């Protein structure tokens, strides 16, 4: 599926902060050729002075196709792209009278995407947030639900889910379920699949206090069921070897595992790797000792990823001794704090004995 205005998403993810591009620096570091290339790139973001919808759509399409080849080009795109596309889209909304036309729908989606940055910011007023969500609701109800609508919805709920605000996360769960049910009815197989993932994400975000359902296959081929670990505190980690943030969190999980495994803490790592060889190499190298699940025949696609709408990794769930989820965000320092609440202070970690030849 094509990424919908990827640089608009980047601006949303990075809080809209864009470093200024200093042409003089480029001249000093890379010469006139690089500076001229950047100048030419900047010209591409000049919005045409026209009210012609077809020309404005053509302009938007040309911007969507731009891909950076250097860090400096990326900075120009982040700085110029969102404003240029949003300006063109707003002009389309001013002149296009048919609210159900493809042009109007496309422009509406763009404006909603850019407006989301302010409306969904962590310090935004709840009334402002809810008013914006109502606009998105109206947009989704105003026409056929296609890929553009799916991308708009995904960016909105993702912004809420990863806002760090509990109320916004709860709202994300509600919207995942509500909007997902609509997309799941699509005749487009891929859109319908994403709709089911949305419904799953809504299920995941309301898991706290409920039992987790998870089955899978261990690396040696043995069947696994999470219920076999009842009586232990369990961290379920959906991850992959190619996922940088997953690997960055790995040392934190290892440290907590060493400190709490003798107190009844277990880790179940659910790998989404399509490359079985890469996973086997990683597991052999790190030799963590915890449970590793991987569906070799399904190229890493565990049924739980759709059931719980795992749209991004790492994705973790911490389960108490009764088998109920206590957190869907137990990462970093939060993991250690939760384990201390559930199991008491960690055991002192013994220094590893030096290996002998």
C-alpha positions in Angstrom: 0.0 0.0 0.0 1.3 3.4 -1.0 2.3 5.6 2.0 -0.1 8.6 2.1 1.9 11.8 2.2 4.9 10.2 3.9 6.5 13.6 4.7 3.3 14.8 6.3 3.5 11.7 8.5 7.1 12.5 9.3 6.2 16.0 10.3 3.5 14.6 12.6 5.8 12.0 14.1 8.7 14.5 14.7 6.4 17.1 16.2 6.7 19.3 13.1 10.2 20.5 14.1 12.3 21.1 11.1 15.9 22.2 11.1 16.6 25.2 8.8 18.7 24.4 5.8 21.6 26.8 5.5 22.6 27.2 1.9 26.0 28.7 2.8 26.8 25.7 4.9 26.1 23.4 2.0 28.3 25.5 -0.3 31.1 25.3 2.2 30.7 21.5 2.8 29.7 20.2 -0.6 30.1 22.9 -3.1 28.0 24.9 -5.5 26.5 21.8 -7.2 24.8 20.6 -4.0 23.6 24.1 -3.2 22.1 24.5 -6.7 20.4 21.1 -6.4 18.8 22.2 -3.1 17.7 25.5 -4.7 16.1 23.6 -7.6 14.4 21.2 -5.1 12.9 24.2 -3.1 11.4 25.6 -6.3 9.3 22.4 -6.7 7.4 23.3 -3.6 6.2 26.7 -4.9 2.4 26.4 -5.0 1.1 27.5 -8.5 -1.1 30.6 -8.4 -4.1 29.0 -9.9 -7.7 28.0 -9.0 -7.7 25.2 -11.5 -8.3 22.0 -9.5 -6.6 19.7 -12.1 -3.4 21.7 -12.0 -3.4 21.8 -8.2 -3.9 18.0 -8.1 -1.1 17.6 -10.5 1.1 19.8 -8.3 0.2 17.7 -5.2 1.0 14.5 -7.2 4.4 15.8 -8.2 5.2 16.6 -4.5 4.1 13.1 -3.4 6.6 11.5 -5.8 9.6 13.4 -4.4 12.1 11.2 -2.5 15.2 12.5 -0.8 18.7 11.2 -1.6 20.5 13.2 1.1 19.9 14.4 4.6 19.7 18.0 3.3 17.1 17.1 0.8 15.1 15.4 3.5 15.2 18.6 5.6 14.0 20.7 2.7 11.1 18.2 2.1 10.1 18.3 5.8 10.2 22.1 5.8 8.5 22.8 2.5 6.3 19.8 1.8 3.5 19.9 4.4 2.8 23.6 3.9 2.9 23.4 0.1 0.5 20.4 -0.1 -1.8 21.8 2.6 -2.0 25.2 0.8 -2.9 23.6 -2.5 -5.4 21.3 -0.8 -7.1 24.3 0.9 -7.4 26.1 -2.4 -9.1 23.0 -3.9 -11.6 23.0 -1.0 -12.4 26.6 -1.7 -13.2 26.1 -5.4 -14.5 22.5 -5.6 -18.2 22.4 -4.9 -18.8 18.7 -5.2 -18.0 17.4 -1.7 -18.1 13.8 -2.9 -15.7 14.3 -5.8 -12.3 12.5 -5.7 -10.6 15.9 -5.7 -12.5 17.2 -2.7 -12.0 14.0 -0.8 -8.3 14.0 -1.5 -7.9 17.6 -0.4 -10.0 17.0 2.7 -7.8 14.1 3.7 -4.6 16.2 3.3 -6.0 19.1 5.4 -7.1 16.7 8.2 -3.7 15.1 8.2 -1.9 18.4 8.6 -4.4 19.7 11.2 -3.9 16.6 13.3 -0.5 17.8 14.4 -2.0 20.6 16.5 -5.3 18.9 17.4 -3.6 15.8 18.7 -0.6 17.3 20.5 -0.2 16.1 24.1 -1.1 19.6 25.5 -4.2 20.0 23.2 -7.5 20.8 25.0 -9.8 17.7 25.1 -12.6 19.7 23.5 -10.3 20.7 20.6 -9.3 17.0 20.2 -12.8 15.8 20.2 -14.0 18.4 17.8 -11.2 17.4 15.4 -12.1 13.7 15.7 -15.7 14.6 14.9 -14.4 16.2 11.6 -12.6 13.0 10.8 -15.7 11.0 11.6 -17.6 13.2 9.1 -14.9 12.8 6.5 -15.0 9.0 6.8 -18.8 8.9 6.6 -18.9 11.3 3.6 -17.8 8.9 0.9 -16.4 5.5 -0.1 -13.7 4.2 2.3 -10.6 3.7 0.2 -6.9 3.7 0.8 -6.7 7.4 1.3 -9.3 7.3 4.0 -7.5 4.3 5.6 -4.3 6.2 5.7 -5.9 9.3 7.3 -7.6 7.1 9.9 -4.4 5.3 10.7 -2.4 8.5 11.2 -5.1 9.9 13.5 -5.4 6.8 15.7 -1.6 6.2 15.7 -1.1 9.8 16.9 -3.5 9.2 19.8 -2.1 5.8 20.7 1.5 7.0 21.0 0.7 10.4 22.5 1.7 9.2 26.0 -1.6 10.5 27.3 -3.8 7.8 28.9 -7.1 9.5 27.9 -5.9 9.8 24.3 -4.8 6.1 24.3 -8.2 5.1 25.5 -9.8 7.2 22.7 -7.5 5.5 20.2 -8.8 2.1 21.3 -12.4 3.4 20.9 -11.7 4.7 17.4 -9.7 1.7 16.3 -12.8 -0.5 17.0 -15.3 2.0 15.5 -13.4 2.8 12.3 -12.0 -0.7 11.9 -15.4 -2.2 11.8 -16.3 0.0 8.8 -13.1 -0.7 6.9 -13.4 -4.4 7.5 -16.6 -4.4 5.4 -14.7 -3.1 2.3 -14.7 -5.1 -0.9 -11.0 -4.4 -1.2 -9.3 -7.3 0.4 -6.3 -5.3 1.6 -8.4 -2.6 3.1 -10.7 -5.1 4.8 -7.6 -6.8 6.3 -6.4 -3.5 7.7 -9.9 -3.0 9.1 -9.6 -6.2 11.0 -6.2 -5.1 12.3 -7.8 -1.9 13.5 -10.5 -3.9 15.4 -7.6 -6.0 16.8 -5.8 -2.8 17.9 -8.9 -1.7 19.7 -9.0 -5.0 21.5 -5.4 -4.7 22.4 -5.8 -1.2 23.9 -8.5 -2.4 26.2 -6.7 -5.5 27.4 -5.7 -4.2 30.8 -7.5 -6.3 33.4 -8.3 -9.0 30.9 -6.5 -12.4 30.0 -4.2 -12.5 27.0 -4.8 -15.2 24.4 -1.6 -16.4 22.8 -0.5 -19.6 21.2 2.5 -20.3 18.9 5.4 -22.5 18.0 8.7 -22.5 19.8 12.0 -22.6 18.0 12.3 -26.4 18.5 8.8 -26.9 17.0 7.0 -27.5 20.3 3.5 -26.0 20.7 3.1 -23.2 23.2 0.1 -21.7 25.1 0.4 -18.7 27.3 -1.8 -20.4 29.9 1.1 -22.8 30.7 2.8 -19.9 32.4 0.0 -19.0 34.8 1.4 -18.3 38.2 4.3 -16.3 36.7 4.6 -12.7 35.7 5.1 -12.7 31.9 6.3 -10.1 29.4 5.1 -10.8 25.9 7.3 -9.0 23.4 6.3 -8.8 19.7 9.5 -7.9 17.9 11.8 -8.7 14.9 15.6 -8.8 14.4 15.3 -6.0 11.7 13.5 -3.6 14.2 16.0 -1.1 15.6 13.8 0.0 18.6 13.2 -3.7 19.4 16.9 -4.4 19.6 17.5 -1.2 21.5 15.1 -2.3 24.2 16.6 -5.8 24.4 19.3 -5.0 27.0 16.6 -3.6 29.3 14.6 -6.8 29.0 17.7 -8.9 29.6 18.6 -6.9 32.8 15.1 -7.3 34.2 15.0 -11.0 33.3 18.2 -11.6 35.2 17.0 -9.7 38.2 13.5 -11.3 38.4 13.6 -14.7 36.7 14.2 -16.5 40.0 11.2 -14.6 41.4 8.8 -15.9 38.8 9.3 -13.6 35.8 9.3 -15.0 32.3 9.6 -13.5 28.8 7.9 -14.7 25.7 9.4 -13.2 22.6 7.1 -13.4 19.5 9.3 -12.9 16.4 7.7 -11.5 13.3 10.8 -12.2 11.2 10.1 -13.6 7.7 13.8 -14.6 7.6 14.1 -17.6 9.9 17.9 -17.7 9.5 18.3 -14.2 10.8 16.2 -15.1 13.9 18.1 -18.3 14.6 21.4 -16.5 14.3 20.2 -13.8 16.7 18.9 -16.2 19.3 22.1 -18.3 19.2 24.2 -15.2 19.6 22.3 -13.7 22.6 21.2 -17.0 24.2 18.7 -15.3 26.5 17.1 -18.4 27.8 13.5 -17.2 27.5 10.7 -18.5 25.3 11.0 -17.6 21.6 8.0 -18.1 19.3 8.2 -18.1 15.5 5.8 -19.4 12.9 8.3 -20.8 10.4 5.7 -22.1 7.9 3.8 -18.7 8.0 7.0 -16.6 7.6 6.6 -15.2 11.1 2.9 -14.3 10.9 1.5 -15.3 14.3 -2.3 -15.2 14.4 -2.1 -12.9 17.5 -0.7 -10.1 15.4 -4.0 -9.6 13.6 -6.1 -10.5 16.6 -4.5 -7.8 18.7 -3.8 -5.4 15.8 0.0 -5.3 16.1 0.5 -2.4 13.7 4.0 -1.5 14.9 6.8 -3.0 16.9 8.1 -3.3 19.5 4.7 -4.0 21.1 4.7 -5.4 24.6 2.2 -6.7 27.1 2.9 -7.5 30.8 0.8 -10.2 32.4 0.4 -10.8 36.2 0.3 -14.2 37.9 -3.4 -14.6 37.3 -2.8 -14.3 33.5 -4.3 -10.8 33.2 -2.7 -7.9 31.4 -1.4 -5.1 33.7 0.2 -3.0 31.0 0.5 -2.7 27.2 3.4 -0.3 27.4 5.9 -1.9 29.8 9.2 -0.7 28.3 12.2 1.2 29.6 12.1 2.1 33.3 8.4 1.4 33.4 9.1 -2.4 33.1 11.4 -2.4 36.1 8.9 -0.3 38.2 6.0 -2.7 37.3 8.0 -5.8 38.1 9.0 -4.3 41.5 5.3 -3.7 42.2 4.4 -7.3 41.2 7.4 -9.3 42.5 9.3 -7.0 45.0 12.9 -5.9 44.7 15.0 -7.5 42.0 17.7 -10.1 42.9 21.3 -8.9 42.7 22.6 -9.8 39.3 25.6 -12.0 39.5 28.6 -11.2 37.4 29.1 -13.6 34.6 32.1 -16.0 35.1 34.8 -15.6 32.4 34.6 -18.2 29.7 37.4 -20.8 29.6 38.9 -22.2 26.5 
